[in-house]
Amino acid sequence: MDMETIKEWDGRYVAGTYGRFPLAAEKGAGAWLTAVDGKEYVDFTSGIGVNALGFCDPDWAAAVARQAATLNHVSNLYYNVPMVTLAKTLCERTDYDKVFFANSGAEANEGAIKTARKYSQDKYSEDRYEILTLVNSFHGRTVTTLAATGQTAFHEKFMPLTAGFAYAQAGDLEAIKEKVNRHTCAVMLEFIQGEGGVVPLDRDFVQKTAAYCAEKDLLLIADEVQTGVGRTGTFLASEQFGIKPDITTLAKGLGGGLPIGAVLMGEKCADTLGPGDHGSTFGGNPIAAAGALEVLKKVDDTLLAETVRKGAYIRRRVQAMPMVKSVTGLGLMIGVEFTGCTGKEAADRALGKGAMFLTAKQKLRMLPPLTITDAEIDRGMDILQETLTELQKQKEK
């Protein structure tokens, strides 16, 4: 199918919820994507952090194919081996006690919110339900996770949102203490505010917030939908902040390309949810679980060390480029702010040269596959260097 037909069908039949880049994907391998017109692109997006192993990793694809030919779905009314194996593997890897499986990051965050509210209402009273999140956070696009999101721009046209959320400024422990009241049951945060512009939280602030939550018996929820599964150079970003939240949510990179979300629950709340309290028709799907098990097998200490090294190398290269104002992030989650152009302008021009980048607010965002090679990194950085040099010359005219 040619590009014009694809665009026509998309405009006619698909809800217009995305402003798409002018690229129609046909196939991919590793960090390379081939479009329908045959043009190849080096990928610094991972499908927004999903393809942790890159496009169509052969071992991942084989594991998924084997499972698809064995058992595709059975529902949570029955046990299935891939699901319980994945649960055991995740809990042992992260030192959490139990896991609930969903289909996306927003669903995982919904599960975390329900768990926190039930924990407090079982232990205290129905009056204890409010969850405090941070300004500039992003937790999903359902009506409830939009309410949890601390950005009013996402709330417009969808009011009224789910009640029971309040917002405090990131980095300000006193602001958190001022917002906490007799209704508060949890604090929810991202260690790096991804959609908010790849903004890392201060380590001291995170540790003091965790200590305060423990003191007040407020559950600490970590949204690691984007930062988890090795993206920042440790399996969980919380490891780099020296804490263990009561609940951690995962999605994106966990499935390696298939829809899956997970709510990891610590000792405090591991047994909070009982039969009928929560559920998911597709959660723990055998095929998605088989793909996730292959991801966990490959995201080992060697790959994590390489993620740290590659991220540092990318940041060094980017910092030497024209118009770069700042570089933020950890591991292979990187945000770049420019002087004189937006991230969208840079991403658009780089795409025309054969490199795929993302944006986050006004920044350029990079979430390359954890398996990207040094040569592929250099190809992308050369294109970005060329792009920014051209944009600088254009702005100076």
C-alpha positions in Angstrom: 0.0 0.0 0.0 1.4 3.4 -0.9 1.7 6.3 1.6 -1.1 8.4 0.1 -3.6 5.6 0.4 -2.5 4.9 4.0 -2.9 8.6 4.9 -6.3 8.7 3.2 -7.6 5.6 5.0 -6.2 6.8 8.3 -7.9 10.2 8.0 -11.2 8.6 6.9 -11.4 5.6 9.3 -9.2 6.2 12.4 -10.1 8.7 15.2 -7.9 11.7 14.8 -6.3 11.6 18.2 -2.7 11.7 17.0 -0.7 14.2 14.9 1.4 11.7 13.1 4.9 12.1 11.7 4.9 11.5 7.9 6.2 7.9 8.1 4.3 4.7 7.4 6.1 1.7 9.0 6.3 -1.6 7.2 8.9 -3.7 9.1 11.8 -3.4 11.6 14.8 -5.2 12.9 16.8 -4.1 15.9 17.1 -0.3 15.9 16.2 0.0 12.2 12.7 0.6 10.8 11.8 0.3 7.1 8.9 2.4 5.7 6.5 1.4 3.0 8.5 3.4 0.5 11.6 1.4 1.4 13.4 4.2 3.2 15.3 3.1 6.4 15.4 5.0 9.7 17.5 4.5 12.8 15.1 4.5 15.8 15.5 6.5 18.9 11.9 6.1 20.0 11.3 2.3 20.8 7.6 2.9 20.1 7.6 5.4 23.0 9.8 3.2 25.2 8.1 -0.1 24.4 10.5 -2.0 22.2 13.2 -2.5 24.9 14.9 -5.1 22.7 14.3 -3.2 19.5 12.1 -4.3 16.6 11.4 -8.0 16.3 14.2 -9.4 18.4 14.5 -13.0 17.0 14.4 -14.7 20.5 11.4 -12.6 21.6 9.5 -13.2 18.3 10.2 -17.0 18.6 8.9 -17.1 22.2 5.8 -15.2 21.3 5.2 -17.4 18.2 5.6 -20.6 20.3 3.1 -19.4 22.8 0.6 -18.2 20.2 0.7 -21.7 18.7 0.2 -23.3 22.1 -2.3 -21.2 24.1 -3.4 -17.7 23.1 -5.9 -16.8 25.8 -7.8 -18.5 28.7 -8.9 -15.7 31.0 -8.2 -15.2 34.7 -10.8 -17.7 35.7 -8.1 -20.3 35.2 -4.4 -20.5 35.8 -1.8 -20.3 33.0 1.9 -21.1 33.2 3.4 -18.0 31.4 1.5 -15.7 33.8 2.5 -17.4 37.0 6.1 -17.8 35.8 6.2 -14.1 34.9 4.8 -13.1 38.3 7.4 -15.2 40.1 10.2 -13.8 37.9 9.1 -10.2 38.5 8.7 -10.5 42.2 12.0 -12.2 42.7 13.7 -9.6 40.4 12.3 -6.7 42.3 11.7 -8.0 45.8 8.0 -7.3 45.7 5.5 -9.7 47.1 2.7 -9.9 44.5 1.8 -8.5 41.1 -1.5 -7.7 39.3 -1.3 -7.8 35.5 -3.1 -5.3 33.3 -2.8 -4.2 29.6 -1.2 -0.8 29.8 0.4 1.8 32.0 -2.9 3.7 32.6 -4.5 0.4 33.7 -1.6 -0.4 35.9 -1.9 3.1 37.5 -5.7 2.5 38.0 -4.8 -0.7 39.8 -2.3 1.1 42.0 -4.9 3.8 42.9 -7.5 1.2 43.8 -5.1 -0.7 45.9 -4.0 2.4 47.8 -7.5 3.4 48.5 -8.6 0.0 49.7 -5.6 -0.4 51.9 -6.4 2.9 53.7 -10.1 2.3 53.9 -9.7 -1.2 55.2 -7.2 0.0 57.8 -8.6 3.4 58.7 -11.9 4.6 57.3 -13.8 5.4 54.1 -12.8 9.0 54.7 -9.2 8.2 53.7 -9.1 8.1 49.9 -7.2 11.1 48.5 -4.0 10.6 46.5 -1.4 13.3 46.2 0.6 13.6 42.9 3.1 16.0 41.6 2.6 19.1 39.4 3.9 18.3 35.9 3.2 14.6 36.3 1.6 12.3 33.7 -0.2 9.1 34.8 -2.4 8.2 31.8 -5.4 9.1 29.7 -8.4 7.4 31.5 -10.7 9.7 33.4 -9.1 8.7 36.7 -5.4 8.7 35.6 -6.1 12.1 33.9 -7.2 13.3 37.3 -4.0 11.9 38.8 -2.0 13.8 36.2 -0.7 17.1 37.5 -1.1 19.1 34.2 -4.3 21.1 33.8 -3.8 21.1 30.0 -4.7 17.4 29.9 -7.9 18.1 32.0 -9.6 20.5 29.6 -12.8 19.3 27.8 -12.9 16.1 30.0 -14.4 17.5 33.2 -15.6 16.4 35.6 -12.7 14.2 36.3 -12.6 11.5 39.1 -12.5 13.2 42.5 -9.9 12.5 45.2 -6.6 13.9 43.9 -4.5 16.8 44.9 -1.2 18.2 43.6 2.1 19.4 45.1 5.1 21.0 43.5 7.9 18.5 42.7 11.0 19.0 44.8 9.1 20.7 47.7 8.7 18.4 50.7 6.9 21.2 52.6 4.4 21.5 49.9 3.6 17.8 50.2 3.3 18.1 54.0 0.9 21.1 53.5 -1.3 19.1 51.1 -1.5 16.0 53.3 -4.6 15.9 55.4 -6.9 13.3 57.1 -8.2 12.2 53.7 -4.8 11.4 52.2 -4.0 7.8 51.6 -1.0 7.9 49.2 1.6 9.9 47.3 2.2 9.0 43.7 5.2 10.1 41.7 7.4 9.5 38.7 11.2 9.5 39.3 11.6 11.1 35.9 8.6 13.1 34.7 8.7 11.8 31.1 5.8 13.5 29.4 6.5 16.5 31.5 9.8 17.1 29.7 12.1 14.3 30.9 12.6 16.0 34.3 14.3 13.9 37.0 13.2 14.4 40.6 15.9 15.3 43.2 17.2 12.2 45.1 17.1 13.9 48.5 13.5 15.0 47.9 12.5 11.5 46.9 14.1 9.9 50.0 12.6 12.5 52.4 9.1 12.0 50.7 9.5 8.2 51.2 10.4 8.6 54.8 7.5 11.0 55.4 5.0 8.5 53.8 6.3 5.7 56.0 5.9 7.9 59.1 2.3 8.7 58.2 1.4 5.3 56.8 0.7 6.8 53.4 1.4 4.3 50.6 4.1 5.5 48.2 3.3 4.7 44.6 6.0 4.8 41.9 4.8 5.2 38.3 7.6 3.4 36.5 5.6 2.9 33.3 8.3 4.7 31.3 11.4 4.4 33.6 11.1 0.7 34.5 12.5 -2.5 33.0 16.0 -1.1 32.6 15.3 2.1 30.8 17.4 4.3 33.2 20.2 1.8 33.7 18.8 -0.1 36.7 15.9 -2.5 36.4 13.8 -0.1 38.5 14.6 3.6 38.6 13.8 3.5 42.3 17.1 1.6 42.8 19.0 4.8 41.9 17.0 6.9 44.4 17.7 4.5 47.2 14.1 3.6 48.1 11.5 0.9 47.7 8.0 2.2 47.1 5.0 0.3 48.5 3.6 0.0 44.9 5.4 0.2 41.6 3.7 0.2 38.2 5.2 -1.1 35.0 4.2 -1.3 31.3 5.8 -0.1 28.1 9.2 -2.0 27.9 7.9 -5.0 29.9 6.2 -6.6 27.0 8.8 -5.8 24.4 6.1 -4.8 21.9 2.9 -6.5 23.3 0.4 -4.8 25.6 1.0 -5.5 29.2 1.0 -3.6 32.5 1.9 -4.7 36.0 1.2 -3.5 39.6 4.0 -4.6 41.9 2.8 -4.7 45.5 5.0 -4.7 48.6 4.4 -6.4 51.9 2.0 -3.7 53.3 -0.6 -4.1 50.5 0.2 -7.4 48.9 -3.0 -8.9 50.2 -5.2 -5.8 49.9 -7.1 -6.9 46.8 -9.3 -10.0 47.1 -11.6 -11.8 44.7 -13.9 -9.4 42.9 -12.0 -6.2 44.0 -10.2 -5.8 40.7 -9.8 -7.7 37.4 -8.9 -7.7 33.7 -10.1 -9.9 30.9 -6.8 -9.8 29.1 -4.4 -9.2 32.1 -1.8 -12.0 32.3 -2.5 -13.0 28.7 -0.2 -16.0 27.9 1.3 -14.5 24.7 2.1 -11.1 26.4 3.5 -12.9 29.4 5.8 -15.1 27.1 7.1 -11.9 25.5 7.7 -10.3 28.8 9.6 -13.3 30.1 12.0 -13.0 27.1 12.5 -9.3 27.9 13.3 -10.0 31.5 15.8 -12.7 30.5 17.7 -10.3 28.2 17.6 -7.2 30.5 20.4 -8.6 32.6 23.3 -6.9 34.4 25.4 -6.7 31.3 22.6 -4.9 29.3 21.9 -2.5 32.2 25.6 -1.6 32.4 25.6 -1.0 28.6 22.5 1.2 29.0 24.3 3.4 31.5 27.4 3.6 29.2 25.4 4.3 26.0 23.3 7.0 27.7 26.4 8.8 29.0 27.9 8.7 25.5 24.8 10.1 23.9 24.7 12.9 26.4 28.3 13.8 25.8 27.7 13.9 22.1 24.6 16.0 22.4 26.1 18.5 24.8 28.7 19.4 22.1 26.0 20.1 19.5 24.9 23.6 18.5 21.8 25.2 20.1 21.7 22.7 23.0 20.7 24.4 26.2 20.4 21.4 28.5 20.3 17.6 28.6 18.4 15.7 31.2 17.5 12.1 32.1 19.1 8.8 33.1 20.3 5.9 31.1 18.6 5.8 27.7 15.8 8.2 28.7 17.1 11.5 27.6 15.6 15.0 27.0 17.2 17.8 25.1 16.3 21.5 25.4 17.4 23.8 22.6 17.9 27.6 22.2 16.4 28.8 19.0 14.3 25.8 18.1 11.8 23.4 19.5 12.2 19.6 19.9 9.5 19.2 17.3 11.4 21.2 14.7 14.5 19.2 15.3 12.6 15.9 15.2 10.8 16.8 12.0 14.0 17.7 10.2 15.9 14.7 11.5 13.1 12.3 10.3 13.7 13.6 6.8 17.3 12.6 7.2 16.6 9.1 8.4 16.4 9.3 12.2 13.3 8.9 14.5 13.1 11.0 17.6 10.3 11.9 20.1 9.3 15.1 21.8 8.3 16.0 25.3 6.8 19.4 25.7 9.4 21.7 24.0 12.2 19.1 24.2 13.5 16.5 22.0 13.2 13.1 23.7 15.2 9.9 23.1 14.1 6.4 24.2 16.2 4.2 21.9 16.1 0.4 22.2 18.3 -0.8 25.1 20.0 -3.0 22.5 21.0 -0.2 20.2 24.6 -0.5 19.0 27.4 2.1 19.1 27.3 2.4 15.3 23.6 3.0 15.3 24.0 5.6 18.1 26.6 7.4 16.0 24.3 7.4 12.9 21.6 9.0 14.9 23.9 11.5 16.5 25.4 12.4 13.2 22.0 13.1 11.8 21.0 15.2 14.9 24.3 17.2 14.6 23.6 17.9 10.9 20.0 18.8 11.7 20.9 21.3 14.4 23.7 22.9 12.4 21.2 23.5 9.6 18.6 24.9 11.9 21.2 27.2 13.5 22.2 28.6 10.1 18.5 29.0 9.2 17.8 30.9 12.4 20.8 33.2 11.9 19.7 34.4 8.5 
